[in-house]
Every structure is written in C-alpha cells, then in structure tokens.
C-alpha cells in the first residue's frame, strides 16, 4: 500500500482554546452494525453514525449499496467479531474501463464546529475486479451549488495474483490536520472515490490475474477525528488581536504584531518554544505540522509550519 499526502492550502484562524485543547476527539464514526442487514440505522442509502453526528451518501447514480459482513481481521477498530451485528457498507456499480476518473464512491458529511486538526480514516475491502486505487477528497462547503473538492492522499495497492483482491485494508488515514479551512466548520465533507491507477492512466483490477470490471468496495469503521478541541466561544478578532506572519511558515522567522511573552506548543501539548517580550519566533527547527501560540495576556493563535 502507498499513500501520498499533499498539503494544498492553509489559512490563518484566530481561536480561543479550552483547557483540554490537545485531547483527540472523535467527531463521528460509522461502524454500520445492526441486528441484521436490513436494520442498520439509516439504511443502505444513508447510514447514520454509530458515534457522533453526520450523514453518509453514495456518489454517482450508478452506485448501489447493501450491508455485508464487516471487518474482523487483525488491526480493525471494530470490536464485534461476528456478523450480525458486525456489518460493512458494500458498494457496487463503479465505472467501466475507460470511463471518466474520480466519479464514483462514498461521501461522509460532518460538522467540525469547536474542533481543529481534522483526520479522516477508514477500513476498506476490495473485490478482485474492483479498482486498485482510491483518492480521498474534502470540501469546506458541501452546501455550495458546486462544492470545491480538494484532492488529498491517494491509496493504491500493488496488484498481485493472490492476497490483494477480497482483502481488508486497515488504517487508511487521510491527515488533513493542516487544512485550516475545515477547522471549526459546520459544512465539511469527505469523499473516497475510485480512481485511475497512477502507473497506467486507467482503472486497474485489485488482483493481477483479474480484469477490472468495477467490482465491489466495502467500507467499515469510517472515522473522523480532531487533534484539537476548541472552546465553545471563539476568540473575537479586534484591535488587540494577535496576528502572525507569514502563516503558514516555511521554517522561517515568524513575526508577531506586537511584543509578547509567548509559549508555543505542538498539538500533542508538548512545549516547543518560549520567550519573553518577543516579536519573532524562529521556526527553522520546528517539524512540519500545526502549532499553538499562547501569550501571557491570553491571546491564542494557530501556526502552520510547512
């Protein structure tokens, strides 16, 4: 399995953090479990989360769904080992060979209000004739007439004669924690779409001895988490607001709009930097990621380092 991550954009957001600002939280999770395959909450067209709030839908009118036996392999997040109640969301009707790219898959809609540092993950089972490649996308406004979908990581397995098709792939993670446009946002959505194999420029079967035919794709334990829980009230930017520039930083000197006593933490809550009465922060030694700048006067800002 190979995964490619693209940091596509970042923006400055002024936030007031709560005392548990660095605790990871589950925003929504779908386990698709039920007493039988006709009683999974929400039904096959829009299964509802087993934890948190959100909705799910199929992408493309050609797709159909059922509930089939869920993931019970080693490494799954699923705690149920038998079916029922352990089910997964099974989708069929994917494009034919040579059809347009990135048109069919599944979509999960959530609100990230009071949350930041968003991560999307899932477990996926591919049939032998299903595509071997899938791309994760996000949008910051699913309510728009034409939502802007941003490509995230590509998940692509290497086809082999055995051991690829009809196999569960666990721990597929799309880390969007540096994408600040989906922080504290009520209209976020994620898609997982079948896509062309990057080496061939067309759909390719998950098993090397099979011919691509759309196949079936099964999803389980779809989970959206956050690295940062925000306070219930946001910091109101005003004349005394702290601004930071450049932000994002390319491991350079970051300037503050006024001299402050500052401390800088990573999203795990580890102290990275502190200084008295400073107007600059040298991020040259910082790892790529998201950092929290707090001042002695109570101002808080989020800094992205590329």
C-alpha positions as CSV (number, residue, x, y, z in Angstrom):
1,X,0.0,0.0,0.0
2,X,1.3,3.5,-0.7
3,X,-0.1,6.8,0.4
4,X,0.7,10.2,-0.9
5,X,-0.2,13.4,1.1
6,X,-0.5,16.8,-0.4
7,X,-0.7,19.9,1.7
8,X,-2.7,22.0,-0.7
9,X,-3.5,25.2,1.3
10,X,-3.6,26.7,4.8
11,X,-5.1,29.9,6.3
12,X,-4.8,31.8,9.5
13,X,-7.6,31.3,12.0
14,X,-7.8,33.0,15.4
15,X,-9.0,30.7,18.1
16,X,-9.5,30.5,21.8
17,X,-8.6,27.1,23.2
18,X,-10.2,25.2,26.1
19,X,-8.2,23.6,28.9
20,X,-8.4,20.2,27.0
21,X,-7.1,21.8,23.8
22,X,-4.8,19.0,22.9
23,X,-7.0,16.0,23.5
24,X,-8.0,14.0,20.4
25,X,-11.7,13.7,19.9
26,X,-13.9,11.5,17.7
27,X,-16.3,13.7,15.7
28,X,-18.2,10.9,14.0
29,X,-17.8,7.2,13.4
30,X,-19.7,4.7,11.3
31,X,-19.5,1.0,12.2
32,X,-22.5,0.0,10.1
33,X,-23.6,-2.5,12.7
34,X,-27.2,-3.8,13.2
35,X,-29.3,-6.7,14.3
36,X,-29.4,-7.8,10.6
37,X,-28.5,-6.3,7.2
38,X,-31.9,-4.6,6.9
39,X,-31.9,-2.8,10.3
40,X,-28.6,-0.9,10.2
41,X,-29.5,2.7,11.3
42,X,-30.1,5.0,8.3
43,X,-30.4,2.2,5.7
44,X,-28.2,1.5,2.7
45,X,-28.7,4.9,1.1
46,X,-27.6,7.0,4.1
47,X,-26.3,5.0,7.1
48,X,-26.0,7.1,10.2
49,X,-23.1,7.3,12.5
50,X,-22.8,4.9,15.4
51,X,-20.9,7.7,17.3
52,X,-21.3,11.4,17.0
53,X,-23.3,13.1,14.3
54,X,-23.2,13.2,10.5
55,X,-24.5,11.6,7.4
56,X,-23.3,9.4,4.5
57,X,-24.3,9.0,0.9
58,X,-23.3,7.3,-2.4
59,X,-21.5,9.4,-5.0
60,X,-22.9,8.6,-8.6
61,X,-26.4,7.5,-9.5
62,X,-24.9,4.2,-10.9
63,X,-23.9,3.0,-7.5
64,X,-26.0,0.7,-5.3
65,X,-25.3,-0.5,-1.8
66,X,-26.0,-3.3,0.6
67,X,-24.7,-4.3,4.1
68,X,-22.4,-7.3,4.0
69,X,-20.3,-8.9,6.7
70,X,-18.0,-6.4,8.4
71,X,-14.3,-6.4,9.1
72,X,-13.0,-8.8,11.7
73,X,-9.3,-9.0,10.6
74,X,-6.4,-8.2,12.9
75,X,-5.9,-4.5,13.2
76,X,-9.5,-3.4,12.7
77,X,-11.1,-0.9,15.0
78,X,-14.2,-3.0,15.0
79,X,-15.0,-4.6,18.4
80,X,-17.7,-7.0,17.1
81,X,-16.3,-10.2,15.6
82,X,-19.3,-11.9,14.2
83,X,-22.0,-10.9,11.6
84,X,-24.6,-10.0,12.8
85,X,-24.2,-7.5,14.3
86,X,-20.9,-6.7,12.5
87,X,-21.7,-5.3,9.0
88,X,-19.9,-3.1,6.5
89,X,-21.2,-0.8,3.8
90,X,-20.9,-2.6,0.4
91,X,-21.0,-0.6,-2.8
92,X,-21.3,-1.7,-6.4
93,X,-21.8,-0.2,-9.9
94,X,-18.4,1.5,-10.3
95,X,-17.4,2.9,-13.8
96,X,-16.4,0.7,-16.7
97,X,-12.8,0.6,-18.0
98,X,-12.1,3.8,-19.8
99,X,-14.9,5.8,-18.1
100,X,-14.1,9.2,-16.5
101,X,-11.9,9.3,-13.5
102,X,-13.0,10.1,-9.9
103,X,-16.7,10.0,-10.4
104,X,-17.9,7.2,-8.1
105,X,-17.6,6.4,-4.4
106,X,-18.9,7.3,-1.0
107,X,-19.2,10.6,0.9
108,X,-19.3,11.4,4.6
109,X,-20.7,14.7,5.9
110,X,-19.8,16.1,9.3
111,X,-19.6,19.3,11.3
112,X,-16.2,20.2,12.9
113,X,-17.5,23.1,15.0
114,X,-15.3,23.6,18.0
115,X,-12.8,21.1,16.5
116,X,-9.5,21.5,14.6
117,X,-6.7,19.4,13.2
118,X,-9.1,17.0,11.3
119,X,-8.2,13.5,10.3
120,X,-10.3,11.1,8.2
121,X,-9.7,7.3,8.3
122,X,-11.4,4.2,7.2
123,X,-11.1,0.4,6.5
124,X,-11.7,-0.9,3.0
125,X,-12.2,-4.2,1.3
126,X,-11.7,-4.6,-2.4
127,X,-13.1,-7.4,-4.6
128,X,-10.7,-8.9,-7.2
129,X,-12.2,-6.9,-10.1
130,X,-12.5,-3.6,-8.2
131,X,-10.2,-0.7,-8.8
132,X,-6.8,-0.9,-7.0
133,X,-6.7,2.9,-6.5
134,X,-8.8,5.4,-4.5
135,X,-8.4,9.0,-3.7
136,X,-9.7,10.9,-0.6
137,X,-11.1,14.4,-1.2
138,X,-12.5,17.0,1.1
139,X,-14.7,20.1,0.7
140,X,-15.0,23.0,3.2
141,X,-18.6,23.8,1.9
142,X,-20.7,20.8,0.9
143,X,-23.7,23.2,0.8
144,X,-22.4,25.1,-2.2
145,X,-24.1,24.7,-5.6
146,X,-20.8,23.3,-6.9
147,X,-18.7,22.3,-3.9
148,X,-14.9,22.6,-4.4
149,X,-13.4,19.2,-3.9
150,X,-9.8,19.2,-2.9
151,X,-7.7,16.1,-3.7
152,X,-6.0,14.6,-0.6
153,X,-4.0,11.3,-0.4
154,X,-4.1,8.6,-3.0
155,X,-4.4,5.0,-1.7
156,X,-3.2,2.4,-4.2
157,X,-2.3,-1.3,-3.7
158,X,0.0,-3.2,-6.0
159,X,-2.0,-5.9,-7.7
160,X,-0.7,-9.5,-7.2
161,X,-2.1,-12.9,-8.1
162,X,-3.1,-13.6,-4.5
163,X,-3.5,-11.7,-1.3
164,X,-4.9,-8.4,-2.8
165,X,-8.5,-8.8,-4.0
166,X,-11.1,-9.7,-1.4
167,X,-8.8,-8.3,1.3
168,X,-9.4,-5.8,4.0
169,X,-7.0,-2.8,4.2
170,X,-7.0,-1.3,7.7
171,X,-5.7,2.0,9.0
172,X,-6.2,4.0,5.8
173,X,-5.6,7.6,7.1
174,X,-6.1,10.9,5.3
175,X,-4.4,13.5,7.6
176,X,-6.0,16.9,6.9
177,X,-4.8,18.5,10.2
178,X,-3.0,21.4,8.4
179,X,-6.1,22.2,6.3
180,X,-7.5,25.1,8.4
181,X,-10.4,25.8,6.2
182,X,-12.1,22.6,7.6
183,X,-11.5,23.5,11.2
184,X,-14.5,24.8,13.2
185,X,-16.7,24.4,10.1
186,X,-20.3,23.0,10.0
187,X,-20.2,22.1,6.3
188,X,-17.3,19.7,5.9
189,X,-17.5,16.5,3.8
190,X,-15.1,13.8,2.7
191,X,-15.2,11.5,-0.3
192,X,-13.5,8.3,-1.2
193,X,-13.6,7.8,-5.0
194,X,-12.3,5.1,-7.3
195,X,-9.5,6.5,-9.5
196,X,-7.1,5.6,-12.3
197,X,-4.1,3.6,-11.4
198,X,-1.3,6.2,-11.3
199,X,1.0,4.0,-13.5
200,X,-1.4,3.1,-16.2
201,X,-3.7,6.1,-16.5
202,X,-6.8,3.9,-16.4
203,X,-8.7,1.7,-13.9
204,X,-6.7,-1.4,-12.9
205,X,-8.1,-4.5,-11.1
206,X,-7.1,-5.1,-7.5
207,X,-5.9,-8.6,-8.4
208,X,-3.3,-9.0,-11.2
209,X,-5.0,-12.1,-12.6
210,X,-8.4,-10.4,-12.8
211,X,-9.7,-7.9,-15.3
212,X,-11.1,-4.7,-14.0
213,X,-14.9,-4.7,-14.0
214,X,-15.9,-2.2,-11.3
215,X,-16.2,-4.8,-8.7
216,X,-17.4,-4.2,-5.1
217,X,-15.9,-2.0,-2.5
218,X,-16.8,-2.4,1.2
219,X,-16.2,0.2,3.9
220,X,-16.1,-0.2,7.7
221,X,-15.1,1.9,10.8
222,X,-15.2,5.2,8.9
223,X,-14.0,7.7,11.5
224,X,-13.4,11.5,11.6
225,X,-11.3,12.8,14.5
226,X,-9.7,16.0,15.6
227,X,-6.4,16.8,17.3
228,X,-7.7,20.0,19.0
229,X,-10.9,20.7,20.9
230,X,-11.7,24.4,20.8
231,X,-13.5,26.3,23.5
232,X,-17.3,26.8,22.9
233,X,-16.6,30.5,22.2
234,X,-14.2,31.7,19.6
235,X,-11.7,34.5,20.0
236,X,-13.1,37.7,18.5
237,X,-10.5,39.4,16.3
238,X,-10.3,43.0,17.2
239,X,-7.9,45.9,17.7
240,X,-5.9,43.9,20.3
241,X,-5.9,40.7,18.3
242,X,-2.5,39.0,17.8
243,X,-1.5,38.4,14.2
244,X,1.3,36.2,12.9
245,X,3.1,36.5,9.6
246,X,4.0,34.7,7.5
247,X,1.5,32.0,8.3
248,X,2.0,29.3,7.0
249,X,5.7,29.4,7.7
250,X,8.3,27.7,5.5
251,X,10.6,27.2,8.6
252,X,11.5,30.8,8.7
253,X,11.3,33.8,11.1
254,X,7.6,34.4,12.1
255,X,6.7,37.9,13.1
256,X,4.2,38.9,15.8
257,X,2.1,42.1,15.5
258,X,3.2,43.1,19.0
259,X,5.9,42.1,21.5
260,X,4.6,39.4,23.9
261,X,5.6,36.7,26.3
262,X,4.8,33.6,24.3
263,X,4.8,29.9,24.6
264,X,4.4,27.5,21.6
265,X,3.0,24.0,21.8
266,X,2.5,21.2,19.3
267,X,-1.0,19.6,19.0
268,X,0.1,16.9,21.5
269,X,0.6,19.6,24.1
270,X,4.4,19.5,24.2
271,X,6.1,22.8,24.9
272,X,8.3,23.6,21.8
273,X,9.4,27.2,22.4
274,X,9.0,30.0,24.9
275,X,10.3,33.6,25.0
276,X,9.9,36.9,26.9
277,X,8.8,40.1,25.3
278,X,9.5,38.9,21.7
279,X,8.1,40.0,18.3
280,X,9.6,37.0,16.5
281,X,9.6,33.2,16.5
282,X,12.3,31.2,14.6
283,X,10.5,28.1,13.2
284,X,13.6,26.8,11.5
285,X,13.9,23.9,13.9
286,X,10.1,23.1,14.0
287,X,8.8,19.9,12.4
288,X,6.2,20.3,9.7
289,X,2.8,20.5,11.4
290,X,0.3,22.6,13.4
291,X,1.4,24.6,16.5
292,X,-0.5,26.7,19.1
293,X,0.9,30.1,20.1
294,X,-0.3,31.4,23.5
295,X,0.6,34.7,25.1
296,X,0.8,35.8,28.7
297,X,-2.1,38.1,28.0
298,X,-4.4,35.3,27.0
299,X,-4.2,35.6,23.2
300,X,-4.1,32.4,21.2
301,X,-3.2,31.7,17.6
302,X,-2.7,28.7,15.4
303,X,0.5,28.5,13.3
304,X,1.1,26.1,10.4
305,X,4.7,25.1,9.6
306,X,5.3,23.5,6.2
